[in-house]
Amino acid sequence: MGVMSDAVASFKAQGKDVSVEFLSSEDQSLLALQGPSAVSVLQKLCTKDLSRLFFMNGITDQIAGVDNCRITRCGYTGEDGVEISIPSRHAPAIANALLDPKVGNLKLAGLGARDSLRLEAGLCLYGNDIDEKTTPVEAGLLWLVAKQRRAENNFPGSDKINAQIKNGVTRRRVGFKMSPGSAPARHHVEVFDNEHHKIGEITSGCPSPCLQQNIAMGYIREESKKVGTEVTLKVRDKFYHSQVCKMPFVPTHYYQAPK
């Protein structure tokens, strides 16, 4: 919040008309509606045409008669869907309206379902896969930093990021597919090369319902990041074969605007 407030002050000093309002988490609730049929179900309760709402775009609309609902076409699953910011006092009513069998065949899902979906999509979990010590270069997230921002070199951490772009890094975030019969590799599981040298660590892992295979992501040394590299993971004092692979593990289905 402090960084945003400083940025607003800087823009205002340049004569720009900018304002930011921080909403209380007690006053607003967030519903994540995800999956291939998510938007078609939501459309029945909205007034605006959601077919024109593309990935990472948002609108304010009425849902089930409730005004000031912010609908953003995004999510944390790799699937098409929306995240809906609504006044907290109306959250139960909107959730129940979405779950009405007459509207669609929606089901409640917990954190386990969300975590397996986001991992299949190769999405990071803050605190596990990225934290305040991780850079976009190491995490394979450099696409989030626009080339113009890199050139201006005036954002928090820009000196370090630009230095890594120029000089390289010692570790990279990669995906892993486990061999059949392997135990799931969770947070902090160590990664070894074929000569039994430790080369990295797992940050997230789970059985993939879509692939019927254990998958994981983590960081390994730069020289071992090539797709297809054979590695060994130490899970509860047992060693299991694995292979470095591309992410996402399962193709994503974002609703993109026509090119």
Summary of the structure (lengths in Angstrom):
residues: 259
radius of gyration: 21.5
end to end distance: 34.9
largest distance: 63.5
contacts: 721
relative contact order: 0.13
helix: 27%
strand: 29%
